[in-house]
Amino acid sequence: MSTRLALSRAYPYGVPAFAAALADPEFHRVKLDVDGSGRIDVVAFDRRRPTDGAPERVRVVLRQPVPPGQVPAVVERLLSGVLVIERTEEWTLTPTRCDGRARVAVPGTPISAEGTMRVVGEDAGSRLSVDLDITAAVPLLGGGIERAVVTGIRGLTGHEHDRISRWLDGAERAG
């Protein structure tokens, strides 16, 4: 069993601005650094720019410690130390659309997530949509853990939205 999380957010920036950001490893680090600690690590980054007109592809692997106090109590009981999230994103980038897949693992726990991400154009900019299935393979407690994780993610998305907006705003001013 898993718990679905679907989020969507509009931005006043076009898809080309998002595609350029997603092709930059620093963007991925900055967007997740919600507590400003600088502890997000880009473990791997691969950018493929085909010359034959095919879409650009990006793969990024990030390691993210969860800030103290932001780990749901039901999850904290499963831990023997600091909660670390390993996140892999694979993106296909074009000027009109960005499509991604995400896989999330929480080493040392039975918690994982996977799903899709998409950036599409809208009248006044673009929309980022995320659709994840969160799984906690714990008999009897899994559903409660999944709901706690969803609540935690929802709490962090506002900070992530602010960091994405600041990045895109800075890129627009520089461009």
Summary of the structure (lengths in Angstrom):
residues: 175
radius of gyration: 16.5
end to end distance: 45.8
largest distance: 52.6
contacts: 514
relative contact order: 0.24
helix: 30%
strand: 40%
